[in-house]
Amino acid sequence: MEKNETPVGLAPSADSPREKKRKLQIGRGAVMVICGIGLAAFALYTFTVLYGIFTAAN
């Protein structure tokens, strides 16, 4: 990354390249946490539905 280049996904600012890199890493980490929570919620929902189907059959 060049000194004056602003990466995709980051608003233009007067931050140093080091600060821009740190902000990008934090942003990617936040996206991963949100995706992880969504995946866990979906897995819980799927388990609940399957549990309901299999216990209703008995």
ChimeraX commands (.cxc) that place a marker at each C-alpha (Angstrom):
marker #1 position 0.00,0.00,0.00 radius 0.5
marker #1 position 1.40,3.37,-1.00 radius 0.5
marker #1 position 1.50,6.15,1.58 radius 0.5
marker #1 position -1.33,8.22,0.07 radius 0.5
marker #1 position -3.48,5.31,-1.06 radius 0.5
marker #1 position -6.74,4.63,0.78 radius 0.5
marker #1 position -7.71,0.94,0.82 radius 0.5
marker #1 position -11.12,-0.22,-0.36 radius 0.5
marker #1 position -13.66,-0.17,2.48 radius 0.5
marker #1 position -12.01,2.64,4.41 radius 0.5
marker #1 position -13.13,6.26,4.27 radius 0.5
marker #1 position -10.47,8.73,3.13 radius 0.5
marker #1 position -8.62,10.22,6.09 radius 0.5
marker #1 position -5.31,11.77,7.07 radius 0.5
marker #1 position -4.30,8.68,9.06 radius 0.5
marker #1 position -0.87,7.16,8.66 radius 0.5
marker #1 position -0.54,3.95,6.61 radius 0.5
marker #1 position 0.02,2.04,9.86 radius 0.5
marker #1 position -3.24,3.39,11.32 radius 0.5
marker #1 position -5.13,2.59,8.10 radius 0.5
marker #1 position -3.86,-0.99,8.22 radius 0.5
marker #1 position -4.95,-1.31,11.86 radius 0.5
marker #1 position -8.44,-0.01,11.06 radius 0.5
marker #1 position -8.78,-2.50,8.19 radius 0.5
marker #1 position -7.76,-5.39,10.45 radius 0.5
marker #1 position -10.28,-4.33,13.13 radius 0.5
marker #1 position -13.00,-4.05,10.50 radius 0.5
marker #1 position -12.29,-7.51,9.13 radius 0.5
marker #1 position -12.29,-8.93,12.65 radius 0.5
marker #1 position -15.67,-7.36,13.39 radius 0.5
marker #1 position -17.12,-8.87,10.21 radius 0.5
marker #1 position -15.80,-12.30,11.20 radius 0.5
marker #1 position -17.36,-12.03,14.68 radius 0.5
marker #1 position -20.73,-11.05,13.22 radius 0.5
marker #1 position -20.57,-13.93,10.71 radius 0.5
marker #1 position -19.65,-16.33,13.52 radius 0.5
marker #1 position -22.63,-15.23,15.61 radius 0.5
marker #1 position -24.93,-15.62,12.59 radius 0.5
marker #1 position -23.58,-19.09,11.89 radius 0.5
marker #1 position -24.06,-20.13,15.51 radius 0.5
marker #1 position -27.63,-18.82,15.50 radius 0.5
marker #1 position -28.38,-20.73,12.30 radius 0.5
marker #1 position -26.90,-23.92,13.76 radius 0.5
marker #1 position -29.02,-23.53,16.90 radius 0.5
marker #1 position -32.13,-22.94,14.80 radius 0.5
marker #1 position -31.39,-26.00,12.64 radius 0.5
marker #1 position -30.80,-28.17,15.72 radius 0.5
marker #1 position -34.06,-26.98,17.27 radius 0.5
marker #1 position -36.05,-27.72,14.11 radius 0.5
marker #1 position -34.51,-31.17,13.67 radius 0.5
marker #1 position -35.01,-31.98,17.36 radius 0.5
marker #1 position -38.67,-30.97,17.08 radius 0.5
marker #1 position -39.18,-33.10,13.97 radius 0.5
marker #1 position -37.55,-36.21,15.44 radius 0.5
marker #1 position -39.25,-35.98,18.84 radius 0.5
marker #1 position -42.67,-35.40,17.27 radius 0.5
marker #1 position -42.32,-38.61,15.25 radius 0.5
marker #1 position -42.09,-40.74,18.41 radius 0.5
marker link #1:1,2 radius 0.2
marker link #1:2,3 radius 0.2
marker link #1:3,4 radius 0.2
marker link #1:4,5 radius 0.2
marker link #1:5,6 radius 0.2
marker link #1:6,7 radius 0.2
marker link #1:7,8 radius 0.2
marker link #1:8,9 radius 0.2
marker link #1:9,10 radius 0.2
marker link #1:10,11 radius 0.2
marker link #1:11,12 radius 0.2
marker link #1:12,13 radius 0.2
marker link #1:13,14 radius 0.2
marker link #1:14,15 radius 0.2
marker link #1:15,16 radius 0.2
marker link #1:16,17 radius 0.2
marker link #1:17,18 radius 0.2
marker link #1:18,19 radius 0.2
marker link #1:19,20 radius 0.2
marker link #1:20,21 radius 0.2
marker link #1:21,22 radius 0.2
marker link #1:22,23 radius 0.2
marker link #1:23,24 radius 0.2
marker link #1:24,25 radius 0.2
marker link #1:25,26 radius 0.2
marker link #1:26,27 radius 0.2
marker link #1:27,28 radius 0.2
marker link #1:28,29 radius 0.2
marker link #1:29,30 radius 0.2
marker link #1:30,31 radius 0.2
marker link #1:31,32 radius 0.2
marker link #1:32,33 radius 0.2
marker link #1:33,34 radius 0.2
marker link #1:34,35 radius 0.2
marker link #1:35,36 radius 0.2
marker link #1:36,37 radius 0.2
marker link #1:37,38 radius 0.2
marker link #1:38,39 radius 0.2
marker link #1:39,40 radius 0.2
marker link #1:40,41 radius 0.2
marker link #1:41,42 radius 0.2
marker link #1:42,43 radius 0.2
marker link #1:43,44 radius 0.2
marker link #1:44,45 radius 0.2
marker link #1:45,46 radius 0.2
marker link #1:46,47 radius 0.2
marker link #1:47,48 radius 0.2
marker link #1:48,49 radius 0.2
marker link #1:49,50 radius 0.2
marker link #1:50,51 radius 0.2
marker link #1:51,52 radius 0.2
marker link #1:52,53 radius 0.2
marker link #1:53,54 radius 0.2
marker link #1:54,55 radius 0.2
marker link #1:55,56 radius 0.2
marker link #1:56,57 radius 0.2
marker link #1:57,58 radius 0.2
view
